[in-house]
């Protein structure tokens, strides 16, 4: 099952790479990007705009996931510390009762 998942991931990745190469090769039309508060525009090829947006979205989502992972990890460490304290108290209580 694991091999099938890896094979499926590889096939999907290859299809996306081929699609992006074909897209970049066939779309050389320049577009002008204008950001609202600025008067000047930036002229780039359309494939570069889409590829840049895709990469920036991936980096942003990766940063958000990393932040969530840190929050979950910090909560785990706090709970692990509390658990260790409770185990130590339980051990002390058992020593007292015996």
PyMOL commands that place a pseudoatom at each C-alpha (Angstrom):
pseudoatom trace, name=CA, resn=UNK, resi=1, chain=A, elem=C, hetatm=0, pos=[0.000, 0.000, 0.000]
pseudoatom trace, name=CA, resn=UNK, resi=2, chain=A, elem=C, hetatm=0, pos=[2.857, 2.348, 0.833]
pseudoatom trace, name=CA, resn=UNK, resi=3, chain=A, elem=C, hetatm=0, pos=[4.501, 1.658, -2.536]
pseudoatom trace, name=CA, resn=UNK, resi=4, chain=A, elem=C, hetatm=0, pos=[1.247, 2.396, -4.320]
pseudoatom trace, name=CA, resn=UNK, resi=5, chain=A, elem=C, hetatm=0, pos=[0.977, 5.733, -2.507]
pseudoatom trace, name=CA, resn=UNK, resi=6, chain=A, elem=C, hetatm=0, pos=[4.527, 6.693, -3.440]
pseudoatom trace, name=CA, resn=UNK, resi=7, chain=A, elem=C, hetatm=0, pos=[3.924, 5.684, -7.051]
pseudoatom trace, name=CA, resn=UNK, resi=8, chain=A, elem=C, hetatm=0, pos=[0.744, 7.746, -7.150]
pseudoatom trace, name=CA, resn=UNK, resi=9, chain=A, elem=C, hetatm=0, pos=[2.576, 10.737, -5.656]
pseudoatom trace, name=CA, resn=UNK, resi=10, chain=A, elem=C, hetatm=0, pos=[5.331, 10.381, -8.258]
pseudoatom trace, name=CA, resn=UNK, resi=11, chain=A, elem=C, hetatm=0, pos=[2.866, 10.201, -11.153]
pseudoatom trace, name=CA, resn=UNK, resi=12, chain=A, elem=C, hetatm=0, pos=[0.949, 13.252, -9.924]
pseudoatom trace, name=CA, resn=UNK, resi=13, chain=A, elem=C, hetatm=0, pos=[4.195, 15.177, -9.444]
pseudoatom trace, name=CA, resn=UNK, resi=14, chain=A, elem=C, hetatm=0, pos=[5.413, 14.320, -12.937]
pseudoatom trace, name=CA, resn=UNK, resi=15, chain=A, elem=C, hetatm=0, pos=[2.087, 15.384, -14.459]
pseudoatom trace, name=CA, resn=UNK, resi=16, chain=A, elem=C, hetatm=0, pos=[2.225, 18.714, -12.625]
pseudoatom trace, name=CA, resn=UNK, resi=17, chain=A, elem=C, hetatm=0, pos=[5.837, 19.312, -13.680]
pseudoatom trace, name=CA, resn=UNK, resi=18, chain=A, elem=C, hetatm=0, pos=[5.060, 18.530, -17.316]
pseudoatom trace, name=CA, resn=UNK, resi=19, chain=A, elem=C, hetatm=0, pos=[1.985, 20.772, -17.178]
pseudoatom trace, name=CA, resn=UNK, resi=20, chain=A, elem=C, hetatm=0, pos=[3.982, 23.664, -15.713]
pseudoatom trace, name=CA, resn=UNK, resi=21, chain=A, elem=C, hetatm=0, pos=[6.758, 23.324, -18.320]
pseudoatom trace, name=CA, resn=UNK, resi=22, chain=A, elem=C, hetatm=0, pos=[4.209, 23.294, -21.149]
pseudoatom trace, name=CA, resn=UNK, resi=23, chain=A, elem=C, hetatm=0, pos=[2.415, 26.267, -19.591]
pseudoatom trace, name=CA, resn=UNK, resi=24, chain=A, elem=C, hetatm=0, pos=[5.654, 28.238, -19.267]
pseudoatom trace, name=CA, resn=UNK, resi=25, chain=A, elem=C, hetatm=0, pos=[6.742, 27.440, -22.813]
pseudoatom trace, name=CA, resn=UNK, resi=26, chain=A, elem=C, hetatm=0, pos=[3.430, 28.397, -24.421]
pseudoatom trace, name=CA, resn=UNK, resi=27, chain=A, elem=C, hetatm=0, pos=[2.609, 31.567, -22.442]
pseudoatom trace, name=CA, resn=UNK, resi=28, chain=A, elem=C, hetatm=0, pos=[5.127, 34.267, -23.195]
pseudoatom trace, name=CA, resn=UNK, resi=29, chain=A, elem=C, hetatm=0, pos=[2.597, 37.121, -23.273]
pseudoatom trace, name=CA, resn=UNK, resi=30, chain=A, elem=C, hetatm=0, pos=[3.696, 40.058, -21.119]
pseudoatom trace, name=CA, resn=UNK, resi=31, chain=A, elem=C, hetatm=0, pos=[1.284, 41.361, -18.496]
pseudoatom trace, name=CA, resn=UNK, resi=32, chain=A, elem=C, hetatm=0, pos=[1.533, 44.539, -16.458]
pseudoatom trace, name=CA, resn=UNK, resi=33, chain=A, elem=C, hetatm=0, pos=[0.985, 44.277, -12.728]
pseudoatom trace, name=CA, resn=UNK, resi=34, chain=A, elem=C, hetatm=0, pos=[-0.018, 47.460, -10.958]
pseudoatom trace, name=CA, resn=UNK, resi=35, chain=A, elem=C, hetatm=0, pos=[-0.174, 47.664, -7.213]
pseudoatom trace, name=CA, resn=UNK, resi=36, chain=A, elem=C, hetatm=0, pos=[-2.832, 50.040, -5.957]
pseudoatom trace, name=CA, resn=UNK, resi=37, chain=A, elem=C, hetatm=0, pos=[-0.962, 52.739, -4.029]
pseudoatom trace, name=CA, resn=UNK, resi=38, chain=A, elem=C, hetatm=0, pos=[1.839, 52.941, -6.603]
pseudoatom trace, name=CA, resn=UNK, resi=39, chain=A, elem=C, hetatm=0, pos=[1.608, 54.625, -9.990]
pseudoatom trace, name=CA, resn=UNK, resi=40, chain=A, elem=C, hetatm=0, pos=[4.131, 52.459, -11.828]
pseudoatom trace, name=CA, resn=UNK, resi=41, chain=A, elem=C, hetatm=0, pos=[3.544, 48.964, -13.104]
pseudoatom trace, name=CA, resn=UNK, resi=42, chain=A, elem=C, hetatm=0, pos=[5.716, 45.893, -13.441]
pseudoatom trace, name=CA, resn=UNK, resi=43, chain=A, elem=C, hetatm=0, pos=[5.721, 44.094, -16.803]
pseudoatom trace, name=CA, resn=UNK, resi=44, chain=A, elem=C, hetatm=0, pos=[6.456, 40.371, -16.667]
pseudoatom trace, name=CA, resn=UNK, resi=45, chain=A, elem=C, hetatm=0, pos=[5.672, 37.238, -18.650]
pseudoatom trace, name=CA, resn=UNK, resi=46, chain=A, elem=C, hetatm=0, pos=[2.401, 35.653, -17.583]
pseudoatom trace, name=CA, resn=UNK, resi=47, chain=A, elem=C, hetatm=0, pos=[4.058, 32.328, -16.743]
pseudoatom trace, name=CA, resn=UNK, resi=48, chain=A, elem=C, hetatm=0, pos=[6.434, 34.096, -14.382]
pseudoatom trace, name=CA, resn=UNK, resi=49, chain=A, elem=C, hetatm=0, pos=[3.520, 35.760, -12.592]
pseudoatom trace, name=CA, resn=UNK, resi=50, chain=A, elem=C, hetatm=0, pos=[1.670, 32.474, -12.089]
pseudoatom trace, name=CA, resn=UNK, resi=51, chain=A, elem=C, hetatm=0, pos=[4.775, 30.558, -11.089]
pseudoatom trace, name=CA, resn=UNK, resi=52, chain=A, elem=C, hetatm=0, pos=[5.780, 33.264, -8.602]
pseudoatom trace, name=CA, resn=UNK, resi=53, chain=A, elem=C, hetatm=0, pos=[2.296, 33.315, -7.101]
pseudoatom trace, name=CA, resn=UNK, resi=54, chain=A, elem=C, hetatm=0, pos=[2.357, 29.521, -6.749]
pseudoatom trace, name=CA, resn=UNK, resi=55, chain=A, elem=C, hetatm=0, pos=[5.760, 29.573, -5.052]
pseudoatom trace, name=CA, resn=UNK, resi=56, chain=A, elem=C, hetatm=0, pos=[4.797, 32.411, -2.694]
pseudoatom trace, name=CA, resn=UNK, resi=57, chain=A, elem=C, hetatm=0, pos=[1.605, 30.570, -1.756]
pseudoatom trace, name=CA, resn=UNK, resi=58, chain=A, elem=C, hetatm=0, pos=[3.584, 27.418, -1.022]
pseudoatom trace, name=CA, resn=UNK, resi=59, chain=A, elem=C, hetatm=0, pos=[6.077, 29.308, 1.136]
pseudoatom trace, name=CA, resn=UNK, resi=60, chain=A, elem=C, hetatm=0, pos=[3.304, 31.108, 3.026]
pseudoatom trace, name=CA, resn=UNK, resi=61, chain=A, elem=C, hetatm=0, pos=[1.381, 27.907, 3.683]
pseudoatom trace, name=CA, resn=UNK, resi=62, chain=A, elem=C, hetatm=0, pos=[4.588, 26.172, 4.770]
pseudoatom trace, name=CA, resn=UNK, resi=63, chain=A, elem=C, hetatm=0, pos=[5.294, 28.985, 7.238]
pseudoatom trace, name=CA, resn=UNK, resi=64, chain=A, elem=C, hetatm=0, pos=[1.752, 28.763, 8.620]
pseudoatom trace, name=CA, resn=UNK, resi=65, chain=A, elem=C, hetatm=0, pos=[1.967, 25.005, 9.030]
pseudoatom trace, name=CA, resn=UNK, resi=66, chain=A, elem=C, hetatm=0, pos=[5.365, 25.353, 10.719]
pseudoatom trace, name=CA, resn=UNK, resi=67, chain=A, elem=C, hetatm=0, pos=[3.876, 27.896, 13.156]
pseudoatom trace, name=CA, resn=UNK, resi=68, chain=A, elem=C, hetatm=0, pos=[1.015, 25.560, 13.980]
pseudoatom trace, name=CA, resn=UNK, resi=69, chain=A, elem=C, hetatm=0, pos=[3.466, 22.696, 14.469]
pseudoatom trace, name=CA, resn=UNK, resi=70, chain=A, elem=C, hetatm=0, pos=[5.453, 24.824, 16.930]
pseudoatom trace, name=CA, resn=UNK, resi=71, chain=A, elem=C, hetatm=0, pos=[2.296, 25.661, 18.889]
pseudoatom trace, name=CA, resn=UNK, resi=72, chain=A, elem=C, hetatm=0, pos=[1.283, 21.999, 19.056]
pseudoatom trace, name=CA, resn=UNK, resi=73, chain=A, elem=C, hetatm=0, pos=[4.811, 20.987, 20.041]
pseudoatom trace, name=CA, resn=UNK, resi=74, chain=A, elem=C, hetatm=0, pos=[4.913, 23.604, 22.843]
pseudoatom trace, name=CA, resn=UNK, resi=75, chain=A, elem=C, hetatm=0, pos=[1.580, 22.348, 24.168]
pseudoatom trace, name=CA, resn=UNK, resi=76, chain=A, elem=C, hetatm=0, pos=[2.893, 18.788, 24.079]
pseudoatom trace, name=CA, resn=UNK, resi=77, chain=A, elem=C, hetatm=0, pos=[6.000, 19.804, 26.045]
pseudoatom trace, name=CA, resn=UNK, resi=78, chain=A, elem=C, hetatm=0, pos=[3.862, 21.549, 28.688]
pseudoatom trace, name=CA, resn=UNK, resi=79, chain=A, elem=C, hetatm=0, pos=[1.594, 18.530, 29.035]
pseudoatom trace, name=CA, resn=UNK, resi=80, chain=A, elem=C, hetatm=0, pos=[4.590, 16.226, 29.204]
pseudoatom trace, name=CA, resn=UNK, resi=81, chain=A, elem=C, hetatm=0, pos=[6.004, 18.330, 32.059]
pseudoatom trace, name=CA, resn=UNK, resi=82, chain=A, elem=C, hetatm=0, pos=[2.686, 18.204, 33.920]
pseudoatom trace, name=CA, resn=UNK, resi=83, chain=A, elem=C, hetatm=0, pos=[2.513, 14.442, 33.377]
pseudoatom trace, name=CA, resn=UNK, resi=84, chain=A, elem=C, hetatm=0, pos=[6.021, 13.997, 34.775]
pseudoatom trace, name=CA, resn=UNK, resi=85, chain=A, elem=C, hetatm=0, pos=[5.085, 16.028, 37.867]
pseudoatom trace, name=CA, resn=UNK, resi=86, chain=A, elem=C, hetatm=0, pos=[1.942, 13.951, 38.399]
pseudoatom trace, name=CA, resn=UNK, resi=87, chain=A, elem=C, hetatm=0, pos=[3.918, 10.720, 38.078]
pseudoatom trace, name=CA, resn=UNK, resi=88, chain=A, elem=C, hetatm=0, pos=[6.438, 11.982, 40.629]
pseudoatom trace, name=CA, resn=UNK, resi=89, chain=A, elem=C, hetatm=0, pos=[3.616, 12.941, 43.038]
pseudoatom trace, name=CA, resn=UNK, resi=90, chain=A, elem=C, hetatm=0, pos=[1.988, 9.552, 42.527]
pseudoatom trace, name=CA, resn=UNK, resi=91, chain=A, elem=C, hetatm=0, pos=[5.278, 7.826, 43.332]
pseudoatom trace, name=CA, resn=UNK, resi=92, chain=A, elem=C, hetatm=0, pos=[5.657, 9.908, 46.498]
pseudoatom trace, name=CA, resn=UNK, resi=93, chain=A, elem=C, hetatm=0, pos=[2.080, 9.137, 47.567]
pseudoatom trace, name=CA, resn=UNK, resi=94, chain=A, elem=C, hetatm=0, pos=[2.637, 5.408, 47.056]
pseudoatom trace, name=CA, resn=UNK, resi=95, chain=A, elem=C, hetatm=0, pos=[5.832, 5.551, 49.118]
pseudoatom trace, name=CA, resn=UNK, resi=96, chain=A, elem=C, hetatm=0, pos=[3.969, 7.295, 51.935]
pseudoatom trace, name=CA, resn=UNK, resi=97, chain=A, elem=C, hetatm=0, pos=[1.106, 4.774, 51.891]
pseudoatom trace, name=CA, resn=UNK, resi=98, chain=A, elem=C, hetatm=0, pos=[3.463, 1.784, 51.976]
for i in range(1, 98): cmd.bond("trace and resi %d" % i, "trace and resi %d" % (i + 1))
show_as sticks, trace
zoom trace
